């Protein structure tokens, strides 16, 4: 399952990304989103929702409530 991790820069977001990169339950991180810019080698991360190019099967949201509209 292709996942996008919202809040990927936070503690839980990083943990979910690590588990997905390890292939837990067939998860594959295709993108991440966070209000704080970050760089990962394994998948692209974004600070602007309109820039997201990937099409995930689901979004896992561990963001702070102020990060979403």
N, C-alpha and C positions, 0 to 999 in steps of 0.2 A: 504494500500500500504506500503510495506516494504521499508524504506529509509536508505541510508547511508549519513551522513552529513560530508562533507569535509570542514575543517575549523571550526570544532565543538568547539574549544576553544576560538574562537573570539566572539565578541559582537553579530553579526547576527547569527552565528552558534549556540550559546547558546540559542538564542531566538527561532530559528527553532526547536531545540531539546525540549525546554519547550513546544512549541505548539504541537509538535508531541506526546510528552508524555501525553498531555491533550487530545489526540485523535482528534485533529482538522482535518476535512475532511478525517478521516479514516487512517491517517498516523501513522505508527509504526516505531520508530527508532530501527534498528537492529544493527547498528554499527556507529562509528564515526572515523574520521581521522583528525589528526593535526600534525604538525611538533613538537609541544611542547607536551611532555607526560602529560596525565591527566588520572584521574580515575573517572569513574561514576559507580553507582550501577545499573542503569537501562539498560545499554547496554555497550558492549565492545568498547574501543577506541584503535586505532592503530597509530603508527608513521611510519610504513613501509607498503606500499601497498601490497607487496608480502605476508604479514602475514594475510591479511583479509580472514576470513573463511566464513563469511556470504554471502548470495546471495541476494542483494537488488533488488527491482523492479526499483529503480531509485537512482541517486546520486544528492544530492543538494549541490552545490559548492559555499561556501562563503569563500574560501581560498584566501590567498595572491598569486599573480601571481608567486612568487618565489617558492611556495610550490609544484607546478606541473611541470612535464616535458613536 
